[in-house]
Amino acid sequence: MLVRECMTPNPITVRPESDPLAALALCKSGGFCRLPVVDEEGRVVGIVTKNDLNLFLSTAPSPGVMKRQHRIDQVMHSPVVTVLADYPLEEAAHLMIEHDVGGLPVVDEKGHLVGIITRSDLFAQFAEALGAETSSLRLTVQVPDRPGELAKLAGRIAQVGGNICSVVSHRPQEEGRMNLTLRVEGVERDVLLEAIRADPEVAVLHVWERGEQGE
């Protein structure tokens, strides 16, 4: 999954010389948490958040006292962390975590803005990838961490008519083991568990169906 598949294209922007009060009105009317700041060529030069604007406007002196209008470049964060549209989605997530930001402007190779991707976009994609909106059975199993184990497990599931609609893996602290979280549809719970537990090297750690408690 690439950033371009999840981003919001052509987001609302402001210019460095824009009025912070007008930018805050844009955030409120559009339900935005952040606005990219672009120059006259459409290149990203900063980003400003709704919280930044609220704080600035609550503490800044009156424009009349300053003899000039407030500007976005007094508030914006610059330089700004950006991501390319063809980056893998997990790389965008890593950048957000590394820099502790809630959104990234998406740019082309010349730095021109083409979209924006936020934590909400990532959460939505994560939920979709794990099948959170489906009626499938969710289970986490632990298998030996060696080549072919996922294929073996998938074969057992297929033999009883199950279809794996998503799978996520991670390594626990226990050396030599790997945890797999799967969404499986098309097979009864008891039939599926019996097929999986037929392999003594596979441990079922958790089973969950919507509306039920995990075991």
N, C-alpha and C positions, 0 to 999 in steps of 0.2 A: 504494500500500500504506500503510495506516494503522497506528499503534501498537497499536490494539486488536486487530488481526488477528494480531499476533505476540507480544503480552505474555503473561505468566503471570497469570491472574486470581486475585484473592483470595489473595495470598501470606501466608505465616506472618509474624506481626508480634510486636513486643514493645512494652511500655509504658515510659515514661521511668523509672518506679520499679522496673522489673524487675531481677532479679539478673543481672549480666554472666556469671556462671558458668553459670547456667541457659540464657542466650542462646547461649553457646558450645556447650553440649550440643545445643541445637536445630540449630545450624549443622552440627555433626558428624553428627548422626543423620539430618538431612534432606539433607545434601550441599549446603547453602547457603553462598554466599560473603558474603552481606549480608542484613540484616533491616531492613525499614522500622520506624520507631518512630512510634506513633500515640498520640493522646490518647484520653480516654474517649469522644469523639464520632467517633472513627475518622479524624480529620484527621492528616495527616502532619506531624510536628514534628521529624523527624530520620532519620538512617540510621546503622547501625553495621555494620562489616564483621568478618569472622572474624579478619582480621589485627589490626584494632583491639583486639578482645577478647583475643586471645593476648598482645599487647604489654602491654595494661593489666594483665591478671591476673598477668603475669610480673614486673611492677615495682611494683604497688600495695601499700601496707601492708596488713597483716591487718585485716579488719573489726573484730576484737576490739580492736586498738590504736586504731582510729578511733572506737570505741564506737557504730558504726552499720554497717548493711549497705551494701556497694557498690551503686551504681545505674547503670542504662544511661545516664542523662543526664550521667554523668561521662565517658562514652566516645564518645557519639554525635556525628556531625557535624550541626550545625544553625547557620543554616538550611540546608535541603537543596534541591538542584536537582530539580525535578519536571517532568513533561510531561503534557499532556492526552491522553486516549485517542484523540481525533480528529485529532491531529497527524500529518502525513506522517512516515513512517519515517525519511526522510533528515534531518528536523529533529531527531529524537531522536539520531541518530548525530552530528550537528553539535554538539549540546549535550554529549554524552559527550566528544567530542574537545576542545571549548572548555574544559570544566571538568575534564578528565582524570579521569573517573570511569568505573567499569565497569558501572554500572547506574543506572537512574532509577525512582523510584516514579512510578506513573501515577495521576493524580488526576482527579476531576471538577471542575466549575466552582467548587465550594465547598471544595475542598481535601481531600475525603474520598478515601481510598485505594481504588482499584479494581483495581490490578495492579502489576506490576513488569516492566521490560524491561531486558535485559542485553546486553553485547557478544556473548555466545554466541548470543542470539536474532537479533541483526543478522547475525552470520556465517552462521548457518543459512539466513536469508532470502536473503542475498547469493548463497550457493551454489545455492540453489533457483532464484533468478531467472536465474542464468547457466547453468542446466541441468547442474550438475556431476554429478548422479546419472543423467543420461541417456546413451545411446550415440550422441548426435548429434555431428556434426563441428563443431569450434570453429575459427573463423578470425577474424583481425583484418585489416581492409582499410583503406586510406586513400583518401579521396575528396575532391573539391573541396568546400570549405565554402560551399555555396550551396543555395538552396531546390530541392527536388526530387531531390537526389542519392540519398537513402535510398529514395525511391519507385522510381527507376530501377534501383537495385541489387536491390530486392525483386522487381521485375518480371523481371529476368534470371534470378533464382533460381527464381521461380515457373514460368518458361517451360521449365525442365528438370526440373520436378517436385519442387523443393526446398521445404521448409516451414520458415520461420524461427520457432523456438520461443523465442528471446530475443535481445535486442539492447541493447548499452550503447555510448554514444558519449562521446568526449572530444576536446578540441582539443589537438593537440601544439604544440610551440613554433613549428613552421613555420607562418607566417601563410598563411591562405587554404586550409588543409587540415583535414580532420576524420578521426579514426580511429573505426571502427566494429568492435566485437567482437560476432560473431554465433554463435549455435548453430543449425545447420541439419540437418534430418533428411529422409529420404526420397529422397536422391539420392547417387549414387556420387561419391567425392572428385574423381576426374579430370574427370568431367562438370561438376561444380560449378565447379571452378577454371577450366576452359576457358571457361565461360559468363561468369564474372566478369572474366577477363583479356581478354575480347573488347573491353572498353571501355579504351582506352589511357590514360584519365585515372584509372583505378582501379589501385592498387598493392596486391598481397597481401603483407602484412607477416609473417604467422605463421599456420601451420595446425597443428592438434593433434587427435589422436584418442587415446582412452584406450589406454594400453599402447604408444604410439609416441612418438618424439621429434618435436618441432616442426621445421618446415622454415624 
